Amino acid sequence: MRSNSWNMEKVVSKKEILAALGSHFRLAEKGRGEPSSPAVDYEFEDGGEVGVIASVTEPFCGDCTRARLTADGKLVTCLFADHGHDLRKLLRSGASDQEVRKAIESVWQGRRDRYSEQRFVALTDSRYQPRQHPKMEMIVLGG
């Protein structure tokens, strides 16, 4: 069994998280520090902050600038990706820094992974039926 086999019934939305926090604390939204930041930050009235990452219920794929490099040399362009792009082979073949840079740029510019946005649009359709989407395990991604 895969450890990332979750479903929408188990997801706690940002709205629900804020409602739970708001029942105990007064919060003021600070927003995202950068458009590509995953969390929307909130400040507690009496001091302190909390960030809420709502990539499932409020996706931000279009502004994402994050990539991950796995321990086995795969460049992954989305946390919901089903595969990575092999950089290890390129690095071990003696590729120059410029060749590695071009490979990374090519992967990033050609990426089409907008899984959270695609799923979110599908969820607004009352006929939506969750589809199986194999994802890499979070332990592999380091996230």
Secondary structure, 3 states (H helix, E strand, C coil): CCCCCCCHHHCCCHHHHHHHHHCCCCEEEEECCCCCCCEEEEEECCCCEEEEECCCCCCCHHHCCCCEECCCCEEECCCCCCCCEECHHHHHCCCCHHHHHHHHHHHHHCCCCCHHHHHHHHHCCCCCCCCCCCCCCHHHHCC
